[in-house]
Amino acid sequence: MDIDTLVSVDEGFIRAVAQLAFEVRHAPVTEFAVRLPEGFEVADCSGASLIGWKVDGERVLRARRSDSR
């Protein structure tokens, strides 16, 4: 997994944008799970084949993608 992060500071808040890139070989994968650091909230999650996402009670972002085989 590769992660690129952009952080900006403004009056009253800090904004961080993270781009995660997964490379999956030889296996169908329809869900990715990423544990979020304390104090961070997800405002949006997007991707070419993304069909849904949620953050569960244990602060894990679960992103589902379509099965495009």
N, C-alpha and C positions, 0 to 999 in steps of 0.2 A: 504494500500500500504506500502510495506517495501522498504527502500532505503539503499543500501550499497555503500559507496564512498571511493575511493582510490585516494589520491592526491600525485603527485610527482613534485619536483622542479628541473629544469635543467637550464643551462645557457640560459637566454633569454626567457624562457616561463615556464608556470605552466600547468601541465596536470592533469585533473581530470577524473576519470572513475567512472560512476555511474551505478549501477545495480538496476533496479526497478522491484519489484515483485508485481503483482496484484493477488488478489484472488477474483474471481467472482463466485457467487452462484446463481443458479436458473434463470439465464437470459443469453441469447445469446449476446455476445459482440464481435464486429468485429473491433472496433476502440478505441484507447486510445489517449488522448490529455494531454500534459504536457507543461506548460509554462516554458520557459527557462530564467534563470537569465541573466541580462545584461552582455555583455562581453563574454559570453560563445558561442561556436560554436559546432555543432554536426559533428563529423568526421565519425561516423558509428552508425548504429542501427541494432541489430540482435536479433533473437529469433526463437524458434523451429517452430512456425506456422506463422511467420511474412512474409507478401507478399509485403510490401512496406511501405515507410515512407517519410515524407517531413517536412520541417520547413516553416511555412507560414510567411507572412509579419508582423504578430503581435508577432513573436517569439514563436509560439506554435508548438511543435513537435507533429505531427499526425502520429501514427503508425497503420497500418491496418494488421489484421491477417485473415487467412483463416477461413471460417466457417466449423469447423471440427466436426460438430454434426453427 
